[in-house]
Each structure stands twice: as structure tokens, then as C-alpha cells.
Amino acid sequence: MELRQLKYFVKVAEYLSFSKASKSLFVSQSTLSQQIHQLEQEMNTTLFQRDSHSVSLTEAGEELLPYAMQTLHSADTCFDRIHDLQELLTGTLNIGVTYSFSPILTETLLTFMNKYPKVKLNITYKPMSELMDMLRARELDFVLAFKPTMRYEGIESHVLFDTQLSAIVSEHHPLAKAKSIKFSDLERYEIALPAAGLQARSAFDKLQTKYFSDLKVRIELNEVNILLKLIRQSSLVTILSESAIHNEEGMKAIPINTPGNETEGCVHMLSNVYRKHSMQKFIRLLEESNAVRERRRDWLY
């Protein structure tokens, strides 16, 4: 039995399609089928039920899958440990980031790439729920996102900085000079909201439901960069974390004076697993970045 065969098996089990799995693995379908067949012969059992229309796991395949995944994870951990022991800081670091967290990250990305040019960074931007699923599947090394409204089993959340939900407006907007506002102050303006599923929207919906604010929502977007361009060039108001406009010119963040409006920027990681040396270096640089130091409270990583 080879690790490659287990990797192929897990990928076919994920897609339940030999053609899709072969494309994702960058191998021919015939090579993939041959490796699966050899694995089945070695184990003296059938792992997939195949017909002209579908592929499904047999009972033996269902039994093997969690052990195959655990074996592959252990192999990855082994390689990571060896790299770290040699202090080469090579390999790949997989980071998940929510859209609103992006401005906080830029400074650290540039610093890390300059200090550790041998490490490849894979940055994934998605809503928090999807990132947490990827983290639990070990497709990501850690996630940068604001504090979740629910607890994720097996995931630790370490606070980086404090922030709050704010009304984001153009610097020429009538609200731009306000030190703080109430939800009722927003009722006279047209609103552009981040789409449902994004963290800022979830926090906003929770507060809005509590205070029964009646807002004129004109547009909803799942792309924060486009949302901010609209705000900069119009009289629309959006609701985001104030840290979402870090280093953004032409906009103002006005805190919403409402109990429960505070939130925290966090790094989320799996509990009780090996953590790459490169991951620890990246988080330390993030802690020390100007973007975080401006907002952080005292805590020890």
C-alpha cells in the first residue's frame, strides 16, 4: 500500500467521480483507475461500486476512508516536522481569511514574503463558515476572522485585537463628522449591505433584529472591495467592522452606539494538532504589525 494510492482513494471518495478526481490530481483517468484497482487487489476487497452513471463507496470503502484520511494527515505532519526541525521554513502555508479581515493582512503578507522567500502562501477568501469547514478538513493551517457567534468544536480562537461594527461612509457623507451614531440615525439613508453569510452581515442582522431598525436596503454584495468602491463614490452607507477600511482613503468609520456591538479579530486553529513553524512565524508577525498593534489589547499568544 502506498500513500499515493490512499491519496487517490480519498480524492475519488470526495468527488465520487473518477474523471473529476483525476482532473484535481492532474493524472490521467486510466492511471487513477489502475492505482485504485491495485489498492483493491492488495486489500482483497472492492472499495467502489461503479456503474455507467455513478460511483459510490462500498461498505469496505466507507470503513477505509477515515483511516486513509488520518494516515495522509499523519504523513503531512511528519513532513512538516522534518522541515521545521531542519529550520528550512520551506513548504506551503494555507491561510483562510474573511473578506473584512483582508486590509489587516496586507502588511504581514509583504513582511513574511520578504523574510521567508522559500515558503509558498496560499490565501483563501471565503465566508467564515466555509473557512471553518476547510480548517476542520485540514485544508487550511489557520483562519483569520472575527469572533464567531457560535462555537466550533475542535477549534481554538485566539484574540488579536478589538473592533466594533461601524457605519462606513464616504468622507463627504453627512455622517462622516459624527463621532458615533444610533441605528435610528441610519433610517434616513440608503444602505448597501454585505451579503448574508458574511461575518459583518451576521453581526449586523443580530443587532438589527434586536433593535427593530427599519432600513432602506438598496443593494447587497458578497464582494467587500466592490462594496467599498460604491461607498467611496456615492451617498450609500454600509455596515462593516471599522478595521475593514484600514489604510483605505476617502472613507470614514462611525461606530454604532449599541450594546453588544463589540467584536474581536481572531486567529482560529485546530486544537491539539501540530502547528507548522512557518504558521507560528506568520502569526507572530501579524501580532507585531502596525495594523494589529493599533487595535490590539494585551494578550499572550
C-alpha positions as semicolon CSV with decimal commas, in nm:
position;residue;x (nm);y (nm);z (nm)
1;M;0,000;0,000;0,000
2;E;0,136;0,342;-0,097
3;L;0,046;0,689;0,027
4;R;-0,023;0,783;-0,335
5;Q;-0,287;0,511;-0,359
6;L;-0,455;0,630;-0,040
7;K;-0,447;0,987;-0,171
8;Y;-0,614;0,874;-0,494
9;F;-0,871;0,673;-0,299
10;V;-0,963;0,970;-0,076
11;K;-0,996;1,202;-0,376
12;V;-1,231;0,964;-0,562
13;A;-1,432;0,926;-0,239
14;E;-1,456;1,306;-0,218
15;Y;-1,582;1,358;-0,574
16;L;-1,748;1,017;-0,630
17;S;-1,622;1,060;-0,982
18;F;-1,307;0,919;-1,138
19;S;-1,299;1,189;-1,406
20;K;-1,328;1,479;-1,157
21;A;-1,078;1,320;-0,919
22;S;-0,823;1,264;-1,197
23;K;-0,851;1,629;-1,304
24;S;-0,798;1,755;-0,949
25;L;-0,496;1,525;-0,910
26;F;-0,353;1,613;-1,253
27;V;-0,328;1,248;-1,355
28;S;-0,497;1,055;-1,632
29;Q;-0,818;0,871;-1,552
30;S;-0,655;0,543;-1,658
31;T;-0,366;0,597;-1,414
32;L;-0,610;0,675;-1,134
33;S;-0,823;0,367;-1,209
34;Q;-0,513;0,147;-1,221
35;Q;-0,391;0,269;-0,880
36;I;-0,734;0,217;-0,723
37;H;-0,750;-0,131;-0,877
38;Q;-0,408;-0,218;-0,732
39;L;-0,520;-0,096;-0,389
40;E;-0,834;-0,309;-0,412
41;Q;-0,628;-0,612;-0,513
42;E;-0,386;-0,563;-0,224
43;M;-0,671;-0,530;0,023
44;N;-0,864;-0,812;-0,146
45;T;-1,186;-0,613;-0,149
46;T;-1,388;-0,375;-0,363
47;L;-1,377;-0,013;-0,247
48;F;-1,607;0,149;-0,504
49;Q;-1,929;0,038;-0,663
50;R;-1,915;0,150;-1,026
51;D;-2,175;0,163;-1,298
52;S;-2,219;0,369;-1,614
53;H;-2,383;0,657;-1,429
54;S;-2,237;0,676;-1,080
55;V;-1,965;0,584;-0,833
56;S;-2,030;0,506;-0,466
57;L;-1,831;0,371;-0,174
58;T;-1,883;0,009;-0,076
59;E;-1,907;-0,088;0,290
60;A;-1,534;-0,161;0,284
61;G;-1,468;0,178;0,124
62;E;-1,670;0,355;0,393
63;E;-1,468;0,172;0,658
64;L;-1,134;0,256;0,499
65;L;-1,200;0,628;0,432
66;P;-1,145;0,776;0,782
67;Y;-0,829;0,569;0,832
68;A;-0,695;0,671;0,491
69;M;-0,756;1,038;0,571
70;Q;-0,589;1,002;0,911
71;T;-0,289;0,832;0,753
72;L;-0,249;1,111;0,496
73;H;-0,277;1,377;0,768
74;S;-0,013;1,196;0,975
75;A;0,217;1,179;0,673
76;D;0,176;1,554;0,614
77;T;0,254;1,622;0,979
78;C;0,566;1,407;0,954
79;F;0,696;1,608;0,659
80;D;0,613;1,937;0,833
81;R;0,802;1,833;1,146
82;I;1,111;1,735;0,948
83;H;1,112;2,067;0,762
84;D;1,077;2,258;1,087
85;L;1,348;2,057;1,262
86;Q;1,582;2,146;0,979
87;E;1,470;2,510;1,017
88;L;1,437;2,539;0,644
89;L;1,095;2,708;0,664
90;T;1,007;2,565;0,326
91;G;0,680;2,425;0,205
92;T;0,335;2,578;0,194
93;L;0,126;2,779;0,439
94;N;-0,251;2,770;0,379
95;I;-0,438;3,066;0,527
96;G;-0,813;3,129;0,528
97;V;-0,928;3,491;0,551
98;T;-1,272;3,650;0,569
99;Y;-1,326;3,944;0,333
100;S;-1,344;4,210;0,605
101;F;-1,016;4,091;0,757
102;S;-0,823;4,146;0,435
103;P;-0,695;4,503;0,499
104;I;-0,538;4,393;0,828
105;L;-0,345;4,118;0,649
106;T;-0,162;4,302;0,370
107;E;0,126;4,440;0,578
108;T;0,207;4,099;0,727
109;L;0,190;3,922;0,391
110;L;0,455;4,152;0,247
111;T;0,678;4,123;0,555
112;F;0,652;3,744;0,566
113;M;0,731;3,702;0,196
114;N;1,043;3,916;0,235
115;K;1,165;3,729;0,544
116;Y;1,079;3,375;0,429
117;P;1,100;3,359;0,050
118;K;1,104;2,978;0,044
119;V;0,753;2,946;0,187
120;K;0,464;2,949;-0,059
121;L;0,149;3,119;0,068
122;N;-0,197;3,001;-0,037
123;I;-0,459;3,259;0,067
124;T;-0,827;3,163;0,050
125;Y;-1,102;3,424;0,087
126;K;-1,445;3,283;0,177
127;P;-1,726;3,333;0,431
128;M;-1,632;3,217;0,779
129;S;-1,848;2,904;0,785
130;E;-1,681;2,772;0,471
131;L;-1,334;2,854;0,606
132;M;-1,406;2,670;0,931
133;D;-1,515;2,363;0,732
134;M;-1,188;2,380;0,537
135;L;-0,991;2,417;0,861
136;R;-1,153;2,109;1,012
137;A;-1,079;1,920;0,691
138;R;-0,715;2,034;0,732
139;E;-0,722;2,214;0,400
140;L;-0,612;2,529;0,588
141;D;-0,348;2,577;0,857
142;F;-0,538;2,858;1,027
143;V;-0,817;3,109;0,969
144;L;-0,818;3,486;1,025
145;A;-1,168;3,605;1,102
146;F;-1,370;3,790;1,360
147;K;-1,506;3,614;1,667
148;P;-1,780;3,370;1,561
149;T;-2,130;3,386;1,704
150;M;-2,124;3,009;1,756
151;R;-1,868;2,766;1,898
152;Y;-1,682;2,541;1,655
153;E;-1,592;2,205;1,807
154;G;-1,220;2,128;1,797
155;I;-1,119;2,483;1,703
156;E;-0,937;2,734;1,926
157;S;-0,985;3,109;1,879
158;H;-0,709;3,345;1,999
159;V;-0,784;3,717;2,015
160;L;-0,564;3,951;1,810
161;F;-0,746;4,283;1,854
162;D;-1,075;4,450;1,944
163;T;-1,301;4,618;1,693
164;Q;-1,664;4,717;1,651
165;L;-1,935;4,727;1,390
166;S;-1,947;5,070;1,223
167;A;-2,130;5,268;0,959
168;I;-1,886;5,310;0,668
169;V;-1,940;5,622;0,458
170;S;-1,763;5,846;0,211
171;E;-1,560;6,126;0,370
172;H;-1,809;6,368;0,210
173;H;-2,115;6,197;0,358
174;P;-2,327;6,391;0,615
175;L;-2,244;6,125;0,876
176;A;-1,868;6,150;0,820
177;K;-1,817;6,404;1,100
178;A;-2,022;6,216;1,359
179;K;-1,831;6,057;1,649
180;S;-2,092;5,783;1,687
181;I;-2,446;5,709;1,572
182;K;-2,751;5,504;1,670
183;F;-2,930;5,256;1,447
184;S;-3,215;5,503;1,416
185;D;-2,975;5,755;1,255
186;L;-2,936;5,520;0,958
187;E;-3,304;5,515;0,869
188;R;-3,281;5,833;0,660
189;Y;-3,005;5,696;0,433
190;E;-2,990;5,429;0,165
191;I;-2,795;5,124;0,273
192;A;-2,560;4,888;0,089
193;L;-2,512;4,569;0,289
194;P;-2,260;4,286;0,276
195;A;-2,442;3,972;0,163
196;A;-2,593;3,720;0,402
197;G;-2,331;3,474;0,521
198;L;-2,053;3,730;0,560
199;Q;-1,946;3,791;0,919
200;A;-2,026;4,162;0,932
201;R;-2,374;4,091;0,795
202;S;-2,439;3,819;1,055
203;A;-2,337;4,054;1,336
204;F;-2,548;4,334;1,186
205;D;-2,857;4,113;1,146
206;K;-2,829;4,007;1,509
207;L;-2,820;4,367;1,630
208;Q;-3,081;4,491;1,384
209;T;-3,328;4,221;1,487
210;K;-3,278;4,318;1,849
211;Y;-3,346;4,686;1,789
212;F;-3,601;4,654;1,507
213;S;-3,442;4,916;1,287
214;D;-3,625;4,993;0,962
215;L;-3,357;5,050;0,698
216;K;-3,370;5,126;0,325
217;V;-3,151;4,849;0,184
218;R;-3,079;4,922;-0,183
219;I;-2,815;4,660;-0,261
220;E;-2,645;4,355;-0,111
221;L;-2,298;4,239;-0,221
222;N;-2,075;3,945;-0,135
223;E;-1,765;4,128;-0,259
224;V;-1,637;4,374;0,001
225;N;-1,393;4,552;-0,233
226;I;-1,673;4,644;-0,475
227;L;-1,892;4,741;-0,181
228;L;-1,628;4,987;-0,059
229;K;-1,589;5,136;-0,408
230;L;-1,963;5,205;-0,412
231;I;-1,944;5,372;-0,071
232;R;-1,649;5,588;-0,174
233;Q;-1,830;5,715;-0,486
234;S;-2,185;5,756;-0,354
235;S;-2,400;5,860;-0,059
236;L;-2,471;5,498;0,036
237;V;-2,393;5,368;0,385
238;T;-2,264;5,019;0,460
239;I;-2,212;4,826;0,782
240;L;-1,873;4,663;0,840
241;S;-1,609;4,629;1,106
242;E;-1,417;4,955;1,137
243;S;-1,099;4,757;1,065
244;A;-1,233;4,676;0,717
245;I;-1,122;5,020;0,593
246;H;-0,771;5,009;0,738
247;N;-0,548;5,219;0,505
248;E;-0,847;5,294;0,281
249;E;-0,863;5,659;0,173
250;G;-1,179;5,862;0,121
251;M;-1,393;5,680;0,379
252;K;-1,486;5,710;0,744
253;A;-1,596;5,452;1,001
254;I;-1,853;5,580;1,250
255;P;-1,910;5,349;1,550
256;I;-2,267;5,237;1,607
257;N;-2,354;5,313;1,967
258;T;-2,536;4,994;2,055
259;P;-2,477;4,745;2,340
260;G;-2,320;4,424;2,216
261;N;-2,160;4,591;1,916
262;E;-1,805;4,496;2,012
263;T;-1,625;4,209;1,843
264;E;-1,273;4,069;1,823
265;G;-1,035;3,987;1,542
266;C;-0,908;3,632;1,598
267;V;-0,680;3,364;1,465
268;H;-0,861;3,028;1,459
269;M;-0,671;2,699;1,461
270;L;-0,734;2,332;1,528
271;S;-0,688;2,213;1,885
272;N;-0,428;1,953;1,976
273;V;-0,254;1,933;1,641
274;Y;0,099;2,004;1,527
275;R;0,145;2,366;1,418
276;K;0,393;2,449;1,147
277;H;0,692;2,663;1,232
278;S;0,600;2,890;0,941
279;M;0,250;2,931;1,082
280;Q;0,385;3,042;1,420
281;K;0,620;3,289;1,249
282;F;0,336;3,433;1,044
283;I;0,108;3,482;1,344
284;R;0,389;3,647;1,540
285;L;0,449;3,892;1,254
286;L;0,075;3,961;1,238
287;E;0,070;4,036;1,611
288;E;0,356;4,281;1,566
289;S;0,214;4,453;1,257
290;N;0,105;4,816;1,278
291;A;-0,245;4,719;1,166
292;V;-0,293;4,493;1,468
293;R;-0,092;4,692;1,722
294;E;-0,322;4,989;1,664
295;R;-0,620;4,778;1,767
296;R;-0,489;4,508;1,994
297;R;-0,538;4,462;2,361
298;D;-0,280;4,294;2,584
299;W;-0,280;3,917;2,544
300;L;-0,021;3,644;2,504
301;Y;-0,020;3,403;2,214
